[in-house]
Amino acid sequence: MDLNISAELCDFGTFASFTVVCIAVLILRKKDPERKRPFKVPFVPLFPVLGILFCGGLMIYSLFTLGTSAVLFPLWILIGIIIYFAYCYKNMRKINNK
């Protein structure tokens, strides 16, 4: 695989991960406001919403400007999900057979 495509996929993955973290911060603040937090996100909900908007915007911009990596990203995510669930299924069978 071309190094540029690998770097672009890494960028997409980072944007997607940070977007998920921003969404999780908003959900946890709403569902469990009394949770002990050793690190607090300042200016909630402004920073998480801005993080979602900026990362989403960069991903959408990249989809239009980058060719191959924009097509490969959904495939890369699908392969990751398959590996994750296969691993979970295998380990759950081990736990249930004990």
C-alpha positions as CSV (number, residue, x, y, z in Angstrom):
1,M,0.0,0.0,0.0
2,D,1.2,3.5,-0.8
3,L,2.5,5.4,2.2
4,N,0.3,8.4,1.4
5,I,-2.8,6.3,1.4
6,S,-1.8,4.7,4.7
7,A,-1.3,8.2,6.2
8,E,-4.7,9.4,5.0
9,L,-6.4,6.3,6.5
10,C,-4.6,7.1,9.7
11,D,-6.0,10.6,9.6
12,F,-9.5,9.4,8.9
13,G,-9.2,6.9,11.8
14,T,-8.1,9.7,14.1
15,F,-10.9,12.0,13.1
16,A,-13.5,9.2,13.6
17,S,-12.0,8.2,17.0
18,F,-12.0,11.8,18.3
19,T,-15.6,12.3,17.1
20,V,-16.7,9.2,19.0
21,V,-14.9,10.5,22.1
22,C,-16.6,13.9,21.8
23,I,-20.0,12.2,21.5
24,A,-19.2,9.9,24.5
25,V,-18.3,13.0,26.6
26,L,-21.7,14.5,25.8
27,I,-23.6,11.3,26.5
28,L,-21.8,10.6,29.8
29,R,-22.3,14.2,31.1
30,K,-26.0,13.8,30.4
31,K,-26.6,10.2,31.7
32,D,-24.2,10.2,34.6
33,P,-23.5,13.7,35.9
34,E,-22.4,12.6,39.4
35,R,-19.6,10.3,38.1
36,K,-16.2,10.9,39.6
37,R,-14.0,12.5,36.9
38,P,-10.3,12.9,37.5
39,F,-10.1,14.9,34.3
40,K,-12.8,17.4,33.4
41,V,-13.4,18.7,29.9
42,P,-13.7,22.5,30.0
43,F,-16.5,24.4,28.5
44,V,-18.9,21.4,28.0
45,P,-20.9,21.2,25.7
46,L,-19.1,23.8,23.6
47,F,-15.8,22.0,23.1
48,P,-17.2,18.5,22.4
49,V,-19.7,20.0,19.9
50,L,-16.9,22.0,18.2
51,G,-14.8,18.8,18.1
52,I,-17.6,16.9,16.4
53,L,-18.2,19.7,13.9
54,F,-14.5,20.3,13.0
55,C,-13.6,16.6,12.8
56,G,-16.8,15.9,10.8
57,G,-16.0,18.8,8.5
58,L,-12.4,17.6,8.0
59,M,-13.6,14.1,7.2
60,I,-16.2,15.4,4.7
61,Y,-13.6,17.7,3.1
62,S,-11.2,14.8,2.8
63,L,-13.8,12.6,1.2
64,F,-14.1,15.1,-1.7
65,T,-10.3,15.9,-2.0
66,L,-8.8,12.5,-1.5
67,G,-9.6,9.7,-3.9
68,T,-8.4,6.2,-2.9
69,S,-8.3,6.6,0.9
70,A,-11.9,8.0,1.0
71,V,-13.1,4.8,-0.7
72,L,-10.9,2.5,1.5
73,F,-11.9,4.0,4.8
74,P,-15.4,2.3,5.0
75,L,-13.7,-1.0,4.0
76,W,-11.0,-0.4,6.7
77,I,-13.7,0.2,9.3
78,L,-15.7,-2.9,8.2
79,I,-12.6,-5.1,8.5
80,G,-11.9,-3.7,12.0
81,I,-15.5,-4.4,13.1
82,I,-15.3,-7.9,11.8
83,I,-12.0,-8.6,13.6
84,Y,-13.4,-7.0,16.8
85,F,-16.6,-9.1,16.8
86,A,-14.8,-12.3,15.9
87,Y,-12.4,-11.8,18.8
88,C,-15.3,-11.1,21.2
89,Y,-17.2,-14.2,19.9
90,K,-14.2,-16.4,20.4
91,N,-13.5,-15.1,23.9
92,M,-17.1,-15.3,25.0
93,R,-17.2,-19.0,24.0
94,K,-14.1,-19.6,26.1
95,I,-15.8,-17.9,29.1
96,N,-19.1,-19.7,28.7
97,N,-17.4,-23.1,28.4
98,K,-15.7,-22.9,31.7
